[in-house]
Every structure is written in C-alpha cells, then in structure tokens.
C-alpha cells in the first residue's frame, strides 16, 4: 500500500502539527510505503525516507503521484484544494485530518472567515473525502461537520529515563507549549491559581510556563505578564523561553505535575510526551485526554473552566503523596499511544477505506 501524506509544515518548533506529521510518515513505513509532500517551507525531516517539496501532483515520482490513498493534515490550507481536485480526477481517495480545527471552540476563532471558507471551499473538501480522521473521541464528537469519521491517534515513543522521585516539601507544575492565552487556556489557569493562591502558597507550589513569546507574529509575553500581574500571582508563576531536546527533558524530569488547560486540542503531543516520562498530568476536557488520564490514574482530568481547574489544583495538592502511584499510571497510559500501535491502527483504517472506494 502506498500512502502519501500532504501537509503545510514550517520551522515553528512549538507547532504540534510540525512535530507529529513526520512521525506518522516514519512509523507507518513499517506497514506501508509512505511519503511526505510538504507544501509549506522547503525543509528536510530527519528519518523521513521519501519527502518532497513540489508544486503539483505530476511532479512527484512514481509511485507517490499515484498513491493508494492520500492524507491531508490540517484543514484551512488553500494549497490543498487543487491537489484534492487532481486526486479526485484520478480516482485516488483521500483522508482529511483536521487536527482539532473542526471543533466548536476552534471554529469560534476567526468565526466569520471560517464560516465563509467552509461554505465556499472546505465543507465540500471534507464531504468529498473518503474519511475524516480524528485524533480522539472528544474531537470527533465536537466536530461541526465531517462525515465518515474514524479515530486514529497521534503516537509517542517510550523514554529510556523516567521519573524516579518527587518533591516532598513543594509541588512544581510545568506547562510546555504555545503561549496562546485563550486556546491553551492560560487565562483559565490564571484565574484558577488566583482562586487558590493561599493554598498554593502554603504548600510551596510554583508554576513554570515555557513557550515561544510570539504566536503567528503576535507578541504574547507582555500580555501574559499583565494577566499574571492583574491576578496578583506573579510570585507563583514564572514565564520562560521555549525549551527543546535535552533541556526540555531535564525540565520535565525535574517537575512534579504537567499541566495543560486548553479549550481545544486534537491530540496534544506535549501531554503524551509528559506521560512517557511518568509525569502525572492535570488536564482539561479541551485537551481530549481528560477521561484517559482519569481512567489510567495518571493525574487529574477536569472540565474546561476556571472553577473546575481550581478544584483539580486543590485535589493535586491534597494527593501530592500519591504522585509516585500516579507516575506509574502515566507510564501505563503512555503505552496505549506507542507509535508502533497507533501507526498500525491508522494503516488498517486506510486499507478499509480503499476497499470501500473500489
């Protein structure tokens, strides 16, 4: 089976899509012949055997210009539309992976533009797909349109070194990701910290926030600092530059709880990565991983609002002595998302779709 992954990737290292798409291509290679067609920046992705930066389907070499199936990653990319038309003309089925962009909350951002774009282009683009791939049950349930849905998640590799101890006299929470206040729910987290400020101070809790201070050209550092100052929580929260590689590994291993309070996600790779280190996670329903975290005993999953997050913070403080147990739950949880498993599941789904299209 030949699978052509099509994406608009760039050099923004904090982007989950940029990080995860090459991994889908690499790991699905164990089950099929895979290639990556990047219509974004001309980049080279380590480990991807067949990768191309061309302008049209005809410029791809065989067998990739005539794959069994194509997989589009993300939705609102105008360059995808003529490619989809060329695929349909040749009778080649395609899948769309929205990566969270069809959720109700995501649709509220730039609502007018998205409403028009959906009506003119992208609803039809999805309707003509052989299938819509969602990264979680929550993402699939929250979609505003997109028929023929199925679930095939992101994956993660296990880590050779995992958490071995936790603080006994303090509690360090860590967030690593884009510093987008609304999407990532950092405004909700700020409100929750302010509501529980006395308790958090009593138990020496601190929140370290790591991420790039710009998002799509918009500077966010001052905005976040103002948010923290307005809530009078500057002594509890520290804003840091983004971290990658070995530095991020050291920071995660030195933390006690990973926290992500997003309003909307597809399947956040940052949480999966934290789980592989055995780091308990405090997450909202908006991350799509709340029920999984709870069922595995890997931390605290809660509703996406400030009051619920405040309650989860109280619970985390009250259960701080159970962090080693929750760490074992985190590792068990991460096992469900190993790349070898999720890649095989995705390819099996693609094969079924190809059979239906014949």
LUMMARKOL-504280 format. One record per residue (C-alpha): residue number from 1; residue in three letters; x, y, z. Coordinates in Angstrom, 1 decimal. Each point is the difference from the previous one (the first is absolute). Layout:
BEGIN
+-----+------+--------+--------+--------+
! pos ! code !     px !     py !     pz !
+-----+------+--------+--------+--------+
! NUM !  ALA !      X !      Y !      Z !
...
+-----+------+--------+--------+--------+
//
This chain:
BEGIN
+-----+------+--------+--------+--------+
! pos ! code !     px !     py !     pz !
+-----+------+--------+--------+--------+
!   1 !  UNK !    0.0 !    0.0 !    0.0 !
!   2 !  UNK !    1.3 !    3.5 !   -0.9 !
!   3 !  UNK !   -1.0 !    2.9 !    2.3 !
!   4 !  UNK !    0.7 !    3.6 !   -0.9 !
!   5 !  UNK !   -0.1 !    2.4 !    3.0 !
!   6 !  UNK !   -0.6 !    3.6 !   -1.0 !
!   7 !  UNK !    0.6 !    2.9 !    2.4 !
!   8 !  UNK !    1.0 !    3.6 !    0.3 !
!   9 !  UNK !    3.0 !   -0.1 !    2.3 !
!  10 !  UNK !    2.3 !    2.7 !    1.1 !
!  11 !  UNK !    2.8 !    0.7 !    2.4 !
!  12 !  UNK !   -2.1 !    0.9 !    3.0 !
!  13 !  UNK !    1.3 !   -2.6 !    2.5 !
!  14 !  UNK !   -2.9 !    0.6 !    2.5 !
!  15 !  UNK !   -2.6 !   -1.1 !   -2.5 !
!  16 !  UNK !   -1.4 !   -3.5 !    0.8 !
!  17 !  UNK !   -0.8 !   -0.6 !   -3.7 !
!  18 !  UNK !    3.5 !    0.7 !   -1.1 !
!  19 !  UNK !    1.3 !   -2.5 !    2.6 !
!  20 !  UNK !   -2.5 !   -2.8 !   -0.5 !
!  21 !  UNK !   -0.6 !   -0.2 !   -3.7 !
!  22 !  UNK !    3.6 !   -1.3 !   -0.9 !
!  23 !  UNK !   -0.4 !   -2.6 !    2.8 !
!  24 !  UNK !   -3.2 !   -1.3 !   -1.6 !
!  25 !  UNK !    1.9 !   -0.4 !   -3.3 !
!  26 !  UNK !    3.0 !   -1.7 !    1.7 !
!  27 !  UNK !   -1.9 !   -2.5 !    2.1 !
!  28 !  UNK !   -2.6 !   -0.9 !   -2.6 !
!  29 !  UNK !    2.9 !   -1.0 !   -2.2 !
!  30 !  UNK !    0.1 !   -3.3 !    2.1 !
!  31 !  UNK !   -3.4 !   -0.9 !   -1.5 !
!  32 !  UNK !   -0.1 !    1.8 !   -3.4 !
!  33 !  UNK !    2.1 !    2.0 !   -2.5 !
!  34 !  UNK !   -0.3 !    3.6 !    1.2 !
!  35 !  UNK !    1.0 !    3.4 !   -1.2 !
!  36 !  UNK !   -0.3 !    3.6 !    1.2 !
!  37 !  UNK !   -0.9 !    2.8 !   -2.4 !
!  38 !  UNK !    0.6 !    3.3 !    1.8 !
!  39 !  UNK !   -1.7 !    3.0 !   -1.6 !
!  40 !  UNK !    1.3 !    2.4 !    2.6 !
!  41 !  UNK !    3.7 !    0.9 !    0.5 !
!  42 !  UNK !    2.7 !   -1.9 !   -1.8 !
!  43 !  UNK !    1.2 !   -2.1 !    3.0 !
!  44 !  UNK !    1.7 !   -3.3 !    0.5 !
!  45 !  UNK !   -1.4 !   -2.3 !    2.7 !
!  46 !  UNK !    2.4 !   -2.5 !    1.6 !
!  47 !  UNK !   -1.2 !   -3.6 !   -0.3 !
!  48 !  UNK !   -2.5 !    0.6 !   -2.8 !
!  49 !  UNK !    1.3 !   -2.1 !   -2.9 !
!  50 !  UNK !   -2.1 !    1.5 !   -2.8 !
!  51 !  UNK !   -0.8 !    3.7 !    0.3 !
!  52 !  UNK !   -0.8 !    2.6 !   -2.7 !
!  53 !  UNK !   -0.5 !    3.7 !   -0.3 !
!  54 !  UNK !   -1.6 !    0.3 !   -3.5 !
!  55 !  UNK !   -2.8 !    2.1 !   -1.4 !
!  56 !  UNK !   -2.3 !   -2.6 !   -1.6 !
!  57 !  UNK !   -0.9 !   -3.6 !    0.2 !
!  58 !  UNK !    1.5 !   -0.7 !   -3.4 !
!  59 !  UNK !    3.5 !    1.1 !    1.3 !
!  60 !  UNK !    0.0 !   -2.9 !    2.5 !
!  61 !  UNK !    1.8 !   -3.2 !   -1.1 !
!  62 !  UNK !   -1.8 !   -3.3 !   -0.2 !
!  63 !  UNK !   -1.5 !   -1.6 !    1.9 !
!  64 !  UNK !   -0.7 !    3.1 !    2.1 !
!  65 !  UNK !   -1.9 !    2.0 !   -2.7 !
!  66 !  UNK !   -2.4 !   -2.9 !   -0.2 !
!  67 !  UNK !   -0.3 !   -1.2 !    3.6 !
!  68 !  UNK !   -2.7 !   -2.3 !    1.3 !
!  69 !  UNK !   -1.1 !    2.7 !    2.4 !
!  70 !  UNK !    1.0 !    3.6 !    0.9 !
!  71 !  UNK !   -0.2 !    1.5 !    3.5 !
!  72 !  UNK !   -0.4 !    3.8 !    0.4 !
!  73 !  UNK !    1.1 !    1.3 !    3.4 !
!  74 !  UNK !   -1.9 !    3.1 !    1.2 !
!  75 !  UNK !   -2.9 !    1.7 !   -1.8 !
!  76 !  UNK !    0.3 !    3.7 !   -0.8 !
!  77 !  UNK !    2.8 !   -0.3 !   -2.5 !
!  78 !  UNK !   -1.0 !    1.4 !   -3.5 !
!  79 !  UNK !    2.8 !   -1.9 !   -1.7 !
!  80 !  UNK !   -1.8 !   -3.2 !    0.9 !
!  81 !  UNK !   -3.0 !    0.7 !   -2.2 !
!  82 !  UNK !    1.5 !   -0.4 !   -3.5 !
!  83 !  UNK !    1.9 !   -3.1 !    1.3 !
!  84 !  UNK !   -3.2 !   -1.5 !    1.2 !
!  85 !  UNK !   -1.6 !    0.8 !   -3.4 !
!  86 !  UNK !    2.9 !   -1.8 !   -1.8 !
!  87 !  UNK !   -0.4 !   -3.0 !    2.3 !
!  88 !  UNK !   -3.7 !   -0.3 !   -0.7 !
!  89 !  UNK !    0.6 !    0.3 !   -3.7 !
!  90 !  UNK !    2.2 !   -3.0 !    0.2 !
!  91 !  UNK !   -2.3 !   -2.0 !    2.2 !
!  92 !  UNK !    2.4 !    0.1 !    3.0 !
!  93 !  UNK !   -1.7 !    0.2 !    3.4 !
!  94 !  UNK !    1.1 !    2.4 !    2.7 !
!  95 !  UNK !   -0.4 !    0.4 !    3.7 !
!  96 !  UNK !   -0.1 !    3.3 !    1.9 !
!  97 !  UNK !    1.5 !    0.3 !    3.5 !
!  98 !  UNK !   -1.3 !    3.4 !    1.4 !
!  99 !  UNK !    2.4 !    0.0 !    3.0 !
! 100 !  UNK !   -2.7 !    1.6 !    2.2 !
! 101 !  UNK !   -1.0 !    2.7 !   -2.5 !
! 102 !  UNK !   -3.6 !   -1.2 !   -0.3 !
! 103 !  UNK !   -0.8 !    0.1 !    3.7 !
! 104 !  UNK !   -2.7 !    2.4 !    1.0 !
! 105 !  UNK !    2.4 !    2.1 !    2.1 !
! 106 !  UNK !    2.6 !    0.1 !   -2.7 !
! 107 !  UNK !   -2.7 !    1.3 !   -2.4 !
! 108 !  UNK !   -0.6 !    3.0 !    2.2 !
! 109 !  UNK !    3.4 !    1.4 !   -0.7 !
! 110 !  UNK !   -0.2 !    2.0 !   -3.2 !
! 111 !  UNK !   -3.7 !   -1.2 !   -0.2 !
! 112 !  UNK !   -1.0 !    2.3 !   -3.0 !
! 113 !  UNK !    2.9 !   -1.0 !   -2.2 !
! 114 !  UNK !   -0.4 !   -3.7 !    0.8 !
! 115 !  UNK !   -3.8 !    0.1 !   -0.6 !
! 116 !  UNK !    0.6 !    1.4 !   -3.5 !
! 117 !  UNK !    2.9 !   -2.3 !   -0.7 !
! 118 !  UNK !   -2.0 !   -3.0 !    1.1 !
! 119 !  UNK !   -2.9 !    0.9 !   -2.2 !
! 120 !  UNK !    2.1 !    0.8 !   -3.1 !
! 121 !  UNK !    2.7 !   -2.6 !    0.2 !
! 122 !  UNK !    0.8 !   -2.2 !    3.0 !
! 123 !  UNK !   -3.3 !   -1.6 !    0.8 !
! 124 !  UNK !    0.0 !   -1.4 !   -3.5 !
! 125 !  UNK !    3.6 !   -1.0 !    0.3 !
! 126 !  UNK !   -0.9 !   -2.1 !    3.1 !
! 127 !  UNK !   -3.2 !   -1.4 !   -1.6 !
! 128 !  UNK !    2.0 !   -1.4 !   -2.9 !
! 129 !  UNK !    2.5 !   -1.7 !    2.3 !
! 130 !  UNK !   -0.1 !   -3.8 !    0.4 !
! 131 !  UNK !    0.2 !    0.6 !    3.7 !
! 132 !  UNK !    0.6 !    2.5 !    2.8 !
! 133 !  UNK !    2.7 !   -1.0 !    2.4 !
! 134 !  UNK !   -0.4 !    1.3 !    3.5 !
! 135 !  UNK !    2.7 !   -0.3 !    2.7 !
! 136 !  UNK !   -2.4 !   -0.7 !    2.9 !
! 137 !  UNK !   -3.6 !   -0.8 !    0.9 !
! 138 !  UNK !   -0.5 !    3.5 !    1.3 !
! 139 !  UNK !    1.3 !    1.6 !   -3.2 !
! 140 !  UNK !   -2.3 !   -2.2 !   -2.0 !
! 141 !  UNK !   -3.0 !    0.8 !    2.2 !
! 142 !  UNK !    0.6 !    3.7 !   -0.1 !
! 143 !  UNK !    0.3 !    0.4 !   -3.7 !
! 144 !  UNK !   -2.4 !    2.4 !   -1.8 !
! 145 !  UNK !    0.1 !   -2.0 !   -3.2 !
! 146 !  UNK !    2.0 !   -2.9 !   -1.6 !
! 147 !  UNK !   -1.7 !   -3.2 !   -0.9 !
! 148 !  UNK !    1.5 !   -3.5 !   -0.2 !
! 149 !  UNK !    2.0 !    0.6 !    3.3 !
! 150 !  UNK !    2.5 !   -2.4 !    1.5 !
! 151 !  UNK !    2.6 !    0.3 !    2.8 !
! 152 !  UNK !    3.7 !   -0.5 !   -0.4 !
! 153 !  UNK !    2.1 !    1.8 !    2.6 !
! 154 !  UNK !    3.4 !    1.6 !    0.2 !
! 155 !  UNK !    2.8 !   -2.1 !    1.5 !
! 156 !  UNK !    3.0 !    0.2 !    2.2 !
! 157 !  UNK !    3.2 !   -2.0 !    0.6 !
! 158 !  UNK !    0.9 !   -1.2 !    3.5 !
! 159 !  UNK !    2.8 !    1.7 !    1.8 !
! 160 !  UNK !    3.1 !   -1.8 !    1.3 !
! 161 !  UNK !    0.0 !    2.1 !    3.2 !
! 162 !  UNK !   -3.2 !    0.7 !    2.0 !
! 163 !  UNK !   -0.9 !    1.7 !    3.3 !
! 164 !  UNK !    1.5 !   -1.6 !    3.0 !
! 165 !  UNK !   -0.8 !    2.4 !    2.8 !
! 166 !  UNK !   -2.3 !    3.0 !    0.9 !
! 167 !  UNK !    0.4 !    3.0 !    2.3 !
! 168 !  UNK !   -1.2 !   -0.5 !    3.6 !
! 169 !  UNK !    0.1 !    3.7 !    1.0 !
! 170 !  UNK !   -1.4 !    1.7 !   -3.1 !
! 171 !  UNK !   -1.9 !   -0.6 !   -3.2 !
! 172 !  UNK !    1.2 !    1.1 !   -3.4 !
! 173 !  UNK !   -2.5 !    0.3 !   -2.8 !
! 174 !  UNK !    1.3 !    0.4 !   -3.6 !
! 175 !  UNK !   -1.5 !    1.0 !   -3.3 !
! 176 !  UNK !    1.9 !   -0.3 !   -3.3 !
! 177 !  UNK !   -1.7 !    1.2 !   -3.2 !
! 178 !  UNK !   -1.2 !    3.0 !   -1.9 !
! 179 !  UNK !   -0.8 !    3.0 !    2.2 !
! 180 !  UNK !   -3.4 !    0.7 !   -1.6 !
! 181 !  UNK !   -2.1 !    1.1 !    3.0 !
! 182 !  UNK !   -3.4 !   -1.0 !   -1.3 !
! 183 !  UNK !    0.5 !   -3.2 !   -2.0 !
! 184 !  UNK !    2.5 !   -1.3 !    2.6 !
! 185 !  UNK !   -2.3 !    1.1 !    2.9 !
! 186 !  UNK !    2.8 !    2.0 !    1.7 !
! 187 !  UNK !   -2.6 !    2.6 !    1.0 !
! 188 !  UNK !   -2.1 !   -2.8 !    1.7 !
! 189 !  UNK !    3.1 !   -1.3 !    1.7 !
! 190 !  UNK !    0.8 !    3.6 !    1.2 !
! 191 !  UNK !   -3.5 !    0.3 !    1.5 !
! 192 !  UNK !    0.3 !   -3.4 !    1.7 !
! 193 !  UNK !    3.4 !    0.8 !    1.5 !
! 194 !  UNK !   -1.4 !    3.3 !    1.3 !
! 195 !  UNK !   -3.0 !   -1.7 !    1.6 !
! 196 !  UNK !    2.3 !   -2.5 !    1.9 !
! 197 !  UNK !    2.9 !    2.4 !    0.6 !
! 198 !  UNK !    0.1 !   -0.5 !    3.8 !
! 199 !  UNK !    0.0 !   -3.8 !   -0.2 !
! 200 !  UNK !    2.6 !    0.0 !   -2.8 !
! 201 !  UNK !    2.3 !    2.3 !    2.0 !
! 202 !  UNK !   -0.5 !   -2.1 !    3.2 !
! 203 !  UNK !    1.3 !   -3.1 !   -1.8 !
! 204 !  UNK !    2.8 !    1.7 !   -1.9 !
! 205 !  UNK !   -1.5 !   -0.6 !   -3.4 !
! 206 !  UNK !    1.4 !    1.7 !   -3.1 !
! 207 !  UNK !   -1.0 !    0.1 !   -3.7 !
! 208 !  UNK !    2.7 !    0.2 !   -2.7 !
! 209 !  UNK !   -1.3 !    0.9 !   -3.4 !
! 210 !  UNK !    2.3 !   -0.7 !   -3.0 !
! 211 !  UNK !   -0.7 !    1.1 !   -3.6 !
! 212 !  UNK !    0.7 !    2.4 !   -2.8 !
! 213 !  UNK !   -1.1 !    3.6 !    0.7 !
! 214 !  UNK !   -1.5 !    0.5 !   -3.5 !
! 215 !  UNK !   -2.8 !   -1.8 !   -1.7 !
! 216 !  UNK !   -0.7 !    0.6 !   -3.7 !
! 217 !  UNK !    2.0 !    3.2 !    0.3 !
! 218 !  UNK !   -1.9 !    1.3 !    3.1 !
! 219 !  UNK !    2.1 !    0.7 !    3.1 !
! 220 !  UNK !   -1.5 !   -1.7 !    3.0 !
! 221 !  UNK !    2.6 !    0.4 !    2.8 !
! 222 !  UNK !   -1.2 !    3.4 !    1.3 !
! 223 !  UNK !   -3.6 !   -1.1 !   -0.3 !
! 224 !  UNK !    0.6 !   -3.1 !    2.2 !
! 225 !  UNK !    2.1 !    2.0 !    2.5 !
! 226 !  UNK !   -2.8 !    2.5 !    0.2 !
! 227 !  UNK !   -2.5 !   -2.8 !    0.5 !
! 228 !  UNK !    2.1 !   -1.4 !    2.9 !
! 229 !  UNK !    0.4 !    3.4 !    1.5 !
! 230 !  UNK !   -3.7 !    0.9 !   -0.1 !
! 231 !  UNK !   -0.7 !   -3.2 !    1.8 !
! 232 !  UNK !    2.8 !    0.7 !    2.5 !
! 233 !  UNK !    1.6 !   -3.4 !   -0.5 !
! 234 !  UNK !    3.5 !    1.1 !   -1.3 !
! 235 !  UNK !    1.7 !   -1.7 !    3.0 !
! 236 !  UNK !   -1.7 !   -3.3 !   -0.9 !
! 237 !  UNK !    0.7 !    0.0 !   -3.8 !
! 238 !  UNK !    3.1 !    0.4 !   -2.0 !
! 239 !  UNK !    0.0 !    0.5 !   -3.8 !
! 240 !  UNK !    3.0 !   -1.6 !   -1.8 !
! 241 !  UNK !    1.3 !   -0.2 !   -3.6 !
! 242 !  UNK !   -0.9 !   -3.1 !   -2.0 !
! 243 !  UNK !    2.0 !   -3.2 !    0.6 !
! 244 !  UNK !    0.8 !   -2.9 !   -2.2 !
! 245 !  UNK !    2.0 !   -3.2 !   -0.1 !
! 246 !  UNK !    2.2 !   -0.8 !    3.0 !
! 247 !  UNK !   -0.9 !    3.2 !    1.8 !
! 248 !  UNK !   -3.7 !   -0.8 !   -0.1 !
! 249 !  UNK !    0.7 !   -3.6 !    1.1 !
! 250 !  UNK !    1.8 !    1.3 !    3.1 !
! 251 !  UNK !   -2.8 !    2.4 !    0.8 !
! 252 !  UNK !   -2.7 !   -2.6 !   -0.3 !
! 253 !  UNK !    1.9 !   -2.5 !    2.2 !
! 254 !  UNK !    0.5 !    2.8 !    2.6 !
! 255 !  UNK !   -3.7 !    0.8 !    0.2 !
! 256 !  UNK !   -2.7 !   -1.6 !    2.0 !
! 257 !  UNK !   -3.2 !    0.6 !   -2.1 !
! 258 !  UNK !   -0.5 !    0.9 !   -3.6 !
! 259 !  UNK !   -2.9 !    2.4 !   -0.5 !
! 260 !  UNK !   -1.9 !    0.9 !   -3.1 !
! 261 !  UNK !   -3.4 !    1.7 !    0.2 !
! 262 !  UNK !   -0.8 !    0.4 !   -3.7 !
! 263 !  UNK !   -3.4 !    0.9 !   -1.3 !
! 264 !  UNK !    0.6 !   -1.9 !   -3.2 !
! 265 !  UNK !    2.4 !   -2.6 !   -1.3 !
! 266 !  UNK !    0.1 !   -3.0 !   -2.3 !
! 267 !  UNK !    2.5 !   -2.2 !    1.7 !
! 268 !  UNK !    2.7 !    2.1 !    1.8 !
! 269 !  UNK !    3.4 !   -1.7 !   -0.4 !
! 270 !  UNK !    1.4 !    2.0 !    3.0 !
! 271 !  UNK !   -2.3 !   -1.9 !    2.3 !
! 272 !  UNK !    0.9 !   -3.4 !   -1.5 !
! 273 !  UNK !    3.7 !    0.9 !    0.4 !
! 274 !  UNK !   -0.5 !    0.9 !    3.6 !
! 275 !  UNK !   -1.7 !   -3.3 !    0.6 !
! 276 !  UNK !    3.0 !   -1.9 !   -1.5 !
! 277 !  UNK !    2.2 !    1.5 !    2.7 !
! 278 !  UNK !   -2.4 !   -1.2 !    2.7 !
! 279 !  UNK !   -1.1 !    3.5 !    0.7 !
! 280 !  UNK !   -3.6 !    0.3 !    1.5 !
! 281 !  UNK !   -2.1 !    2.4 !   -2.0 !
! 282 !  UNK !   -2.8 !    2.4 !    0.9 !
! 283 !  UNK !   -2.0 !    0.7 !   -3.2 !
! 284 !  UNK !   -3.4 !    1.3 !   -1.1 !
! 285 !  UNK !   -2.6 !   -1.6 !   -2.2 !
! 286 !  UNK !    1.1 !    2.3 !   -2.7 !
! 287 !  UNK !    3.3 !   -1.9 !   -0.4 !
! 288 !  UNK !   -2.1 !   -3.2 !   -1.0 !
! 289 !  UNK !    2.1 !   -2.0 !    2.6 !
! 290 !  UNK !   -1.9 !    0.7 !    3.2 !
! 291 !  UNK !   -1.9 !   -3.3 !    0.1 !
! 292 !  UNK !    3.1 !   -2.0 !   -1.0 !
! 293 !  UNK !    2.0 !    1.6 !    2.8 !
! 294 !  UNK !   -2.7 !   -0.7 !    2.6 !
! 295 !  UNK !   -0.5 !   -3.6 !   -1.1 !
! 296 !  UNK !    3.7 !   -0.7 !    0.2 !
! 297 !  UNK !    0.4 !    1.7 !    3.3 !
! 298 !  UNK !    2.6 !    2.1 !   -1.7 !
! 299 !  UNK !   -1.0 !    3.3 !    1.5 !
! 300 !  UNK !   -3.0 !    2.3 !    0.0 !
! 301 !  UNK !   -2.4 !    0.6 !   -2.9 !
! 302 !  UNK !   -2.6 !    2.7 !    0.5 !
! 303 !  UNK !   -2.5 !    2.3 !   -1.8 !
! 304 !  UNK !    1.3 !    2.9 !   -2.0 !
! 305 !  UNK !   -0.9 !    2.9 !    2.3 !
! 306 !  UNK !    1.9 !    1.9 !    2.7 !
! 307 !  UNK !   -2.0 !   -1.4 !    3.0 !
! 308 !  UNK !    0.5 !   -3.6 !   -1.1 !
! 309 !  UNK !    3.7 !    0.6 !   -0.5 !
! 310 !  UNK !    0.3 !    1.6 !    3.4 !
! 311 !  UNK !   -1.7 !   -3.1 !    1.4 !
! 312 !  UNK !    2.5 !   -2.2 !   -1.8 !
! 313 !  UNK !    2.9 !    2.0 !    1.5 !
! 314 !  UNK !   -1.4 !   -0.5 !    3.5 !
! 315 !  UNK !   -0.3 !   -3.7 !   -0.7 !
! 316 !  UNK !    3.6 !   -0.2 !   -1.3 !
! 317 !  UNK !    1.3 !    1.7 !    3.1 !
! 318 !  UNK !   -2.1 !   -2.3 !    2.3 !
! 319 !  UNK !    1.3 !   -3.1 !   -1.9 !
! 320 !  UNK !    3.7 !    1.1 !   -0.3 !
! 321 !  UNK !    1.1 !   -3.0 !    1.9 !
! 322 !  UNK !   -1.5 !   -2.3 !   -2.7 !
! 323 !  UNK !    2.1 !    1.4 !   -2.8 !
! 324 !  UNK !    2.2 !   -3.1 !   -0.3 !
! 325 !  UNK !   -3.1 !   -2.1 !   -0.5 !
! 326 !  UNK !   -1.4 !    2.5 !   -2.6 !
! 327 !  UNK !    3.4 !   -0.1 !   -1.7 !
! 328 !  UNK !   -0.4 !   -3.7 !   -0.6 !
! 329 !  UNK !   -3.5 !    0.7 !   -1.3 !
! 330 !  UNK !    1.5 !    2.5 !   -2.4 !
! 331 !  UNK !    2.5 !   -2.5 !   -1.4 !
! 332 !  UNK !   -2.9 !   -2.5 !   -0.4 !
! 333 !  UNK !   -2.0 !    2.7 !   -1.8 !
! 334 !  UNK !    2.9 !    0.8 !   -2.4 !
! 335 !  UNK !    0.2 !   -3.7 !   -1.0 !
! 336 !  UNK !   -3.4 !    0.4 !   -1.7 !
! 337 !  UNK !    1.5 !    2.5 !   -2.4 !
! 338 !  UNK !    3.2 !   -1.6 !   -1.1 !
! 339 !  UNK !    0.7 !    0.8 !   -3.6 !
! 340 !  UNK !    0.3 !   -3.7 !   -1.0 !
! 341 !  UNK !   -3.6 !   -0.5 !    1.1 !
! 342 !  UNK !   -1.7 !    3.2 !   -1.3 !
! 343 !  UNK !    1.9 !   -0.1 !   -3.3 !
! 344 !  UNK !   -1.3 !   -3.6 !   -0.7 !
! 345 !  UNK !   -3.5 !    1.0 !    1.0 !
! 346 !  UNK !    0.0 !    3.0 !   -2.4 !
! 347 !  UNK !    1.3 !   -2.0 !   -2.9 !
! 348 !  UNK !   -2.7 !   -2.7 !    0.6 !
! 349 !  UNK !   -2.6 !    2.8 !   -0.1 !
! 350 !  UNK !    1.4 !    1.3 !   -3.3 !
! 351 !  UNK !   -0.2 !   -3.4 !   -1.5 !
! 352 !  UNK !   -3.6 !   -0.4 !    0.9 !
! 353 !  UNK !   -0.8 !    3.4 !   -1.6 !
! 354 !  UNK !    1.8 !   -1.0 !   -3.2 !
! 355 !  UNK !   -2.1 !   -3.2 !   -0.2 !
! 356 !  UNK !   -3.2 !    2.0 !    0.4 !
! 357 !  UNK !    1.0 !    2.3 !   -2.8 !
! 358 !  UNK !    0.6 !   -2.8 !   -2.5 !
+-----+------+--------+--------+--------+
//
